[in-house]
Amino acid sequence: MEIVKPAMAGTLESSDAQIMVEPGENGIELFLKSSVMNQYGRQIKATVLETLERLGVKNARVTVVDKGALDCTLKARVECAVFRSADASEKDIPWGGAVR
């Protein structure tokens, strides 16, 4: 999936994450800030990168501001931001199957 325009999903509330995706040219550039970086930073990074891979995103700048979100929340936020960025309409979104 190609990132066409900047898009965001999520909030800065506790137990959530705000994900910003922008078009990129050199693969995936990931910028991560988390209130639980020391404990879960590697897992957050792995979850975000795995979700991008499953969605077929090859080039993007991704900024994650995590406030203690669970993996399922991170996946949902990444998926939403990518679909918004790719201008996917409701009928084009593969509900219930793109992210495992």
N, C-alpha and C positions, 0 to 999 in steps of 0.2 A: 504494500500500500504506500502511496506517495503522499508525503506531507506537503500540502499546497499552501497553507496559510497558518499563521500563529493561532493556537487555540489553547484553552485552559479548561480544567475540570477539577472539582473539589473545593475544599475550604481550608481555612487555617484553624478550625476548631480542634479541640482535643480529640484524639482517636481518628483523625482524618488526615488527608494529604492533599496538597494542591500540586497539580501536574500541569506544566506548561510545555507544549511542543511547538517547535518552529522548524521551517525548512532548513536542511543542512546539506553539506556537500562532501564531508569526509567521514562517512560512516555515522555511528551513533556517538554523540558527544553528551555525556551524562554529568549533570551537576546536581549534587545531593546535599541537602541540609536536613538534619534530623535531630529531634530532641532525644532520641535514643540511639544515636550514631554508634557509640561505643559498644552497646549491647547487640544491635541488630543491623548495623550499616551494611555488612556483606550480604545479609539476607534480603534487605530492601533492594539493593543494587541488582542482585540476581533475579528477583521477582520482576522488576521493571524491565530488565534486558530480555528475560524470557518472554514476557508478554509482547514486547515490541517484535521479537523474532517470530512469534506465532502469528502476529498480524501482518508480517511481511514488510515491516518498516526497515529500510536499508540505510537511509540518510536522514538524520534529524538531530536537532539540539533539544535536549530534554532537561528540564529543570524540575526537581522534586523538592518540595518543602514538606517534610513529614512531621506529623505531630503524634506519632504513636499508632499509625494505622495498621490494621491487620493485613495479611497478604491478599485476602479477597477484596478488600477495599482498594489496595494499591492496583490490583489488576483491573478493577472496574473503572477507576479514575484514569488509568493509562488508556484503556480501551475507549472511553468516552472522549478524551482529549484527541486521540488519533482520529476517530470517526468525525469529530467536529472539524478537525484540521483538513481532512480529506474531502470535506463537503459531502459526506455520505448522508443521503436522505433516509428517512425512517424505513422505506421499502428496501434500501440497499444494505441495511445492517443485518448481519447474520446472527440474529438473536439466539442465544443459547448454544452456540457451538464454536465461536471463534476463539474464545479463551477458555482453557480448561483449568 
